[in-house]
Amino acid sequence: MAARRAAAGSAVTEVLVAGIATGGDGVGRLPDGCTVFVPRTAPGDRVEVEVTERHRRWGRARVLRIIEPGPDRTAAGCPHYDQDECGGCQLQHLTLPAQHEAKRAVVQQVLRRVGGRAVTLPSLTPAPTAWRYRSKITLAVGDGRIGFHRYDRPGDVFKLADCHIAASDLMPLLSAVRHAAALLPSGATRVVLRLDREGGRHVVVRGGAPPWDARRFAAGMGDGAGTVWWEPEGGAVRAVAGRHGGFPVLAFQQVHPAVADLIRQRAVAWLAADEGAVAWDLYGGVGDSARLLAAGGARVSSVDADRSAVEWARRQRTGERFPPAFLAGRVEEVLHRLPTPDVVLLNPPRQGAAPRVTAALEGLRSAGHARRVAYVSCDPATLARDLARLPGYDVRAIETFDMFPQTAHVETLALLEAA
């Protein structure tokens, strides 16, 4: 990390970094005891910092120079991380074991502080690979460039040459998009590159206003073109060039499929649904978990708000004794239509489960139903909040998964049992 200069008149001081906070910033204390968050620092780092934001109990700072590196600091694996201050990753400067320890500690601290659950330090299952794993990346468009935002200057976009955590097959697609960048719609703000499970390649353009000749853009991409989708300002997403049909690319699917499979298998094993048991798969997406539960003999009802995901799930025929029932709709609005469950698999989006869902689970538990719940979470804070809304359940097991190596994000699986 190159040394920086402090702004004239700014507060400059030394900080010893004690740990990693939620979001990936290092955390230490200023000389007066105020907690300070410092991006791109590692536990044990002694750094000279410039305080950039100050409140009564906490502040933020940026590193001017590293006086003494901590034992867990390492060289970043991607040149964009330091050279362009890429904001796509937060932890490349940490060794992988240190990343794992930081994520475990964050989950434990948040569940204790926000959820009021005295959980032990959870175990962590590492990803099979820490690089080239993402099947989807979202790029910013701005200042004539396509890339990521800088972590400390979110209004700036740097030109991305190669994202080292993205799947290799996405990089030719990035090159093709850059080649045809002048043909993007005026006012475009985002470009999403995605691989689907059937081998398809997709470009989703967000922003801009009609008219737009998407076929000309696709032709400009040359041999690298896949299916082009467009979400104009205020409009719905639709395919505008290339192959249509197949897997619903806009449906939610995890960007690290191998880790998603591990979590799904663990969740179903923890639920231990008996033959013929009634299972709910809430926020079920394209039905992967529902089919795994059904393969074990459970009678599964799967719910998701994405109709394209549900329609695709319904078309799959995998020969279960009790084929899953797939329902399209907001989970909290269709629960009354579902059979009373013995077990529940809950995999909500980042904002967590709707209050009506946790209230329904509490009601079922008090009536002797839904005795086990497996909760898959991509945000420890909303998991903790939802656990606080489920006081009638004990947390029997917690496991974290390194779904997103090099970043501060962590996936958590909690097994809840009726008290």
Summary of the structure (lengths in Angstrom):
residues: 419
radius of gyration: 23.2
end to end distance: 50.6
largest distance: 72.3
contacts: 1401
relative contact order: 0.11
helix: 26%
strand: 31%
